[in-house]
């Protein structure tokens, strides 16, 4: 767990796949959004949960 109280891990997926799941819910998907997340976007999305 880091200073933000977030326990994170990385798992290998398909080529070019980048999904962020928090508490079992998808909060960001590169495939769905058609882009990589902006700086700080993933942390903001996870922290907002």
N, C-alpha and C positions, 0 to 999 in steps of 0.2 A: 504494500500500500504506500502511496506517495504522500506528499504534504497536502494534497488536495483531498485526501480521503478516498482516492480512486484506486481500485485494484485492477490493473490492466494486464493483459497478456496478448501475445501475437500468435496467430495460427496461420499456417500456410494454406492458401486457397488457389483458385485458378489463376492463370496468367492475367495480369492487369486488374485483378479483383482487389478492391479495398472497401471493406464493410466495417462499420463500427457498431457493435452491439453492447448495450448497457442494460443490465438486469433482464436479459432475455429479449429485449426489444431492439430492433434495428433503428439506429439514430442517424446514420449516414451511410449511403451507398454510392460509390463512384459510378457504378453502372446506371443507377436511377437518376443521379444528378447530372451525369455526362461531364463531370469535371472532378479534379482533385479538390479537397477542402482548402479553404483559405486559412492563413495563419490564425491559430487560436479557435477556429470554428469547431473542431471536434471537442476540445476542452469545454467550450461554452455549451455545446449540445448535451454533453454528458453531465456537466455540472447542473444544468437546468432540470434534470430529471429528479 
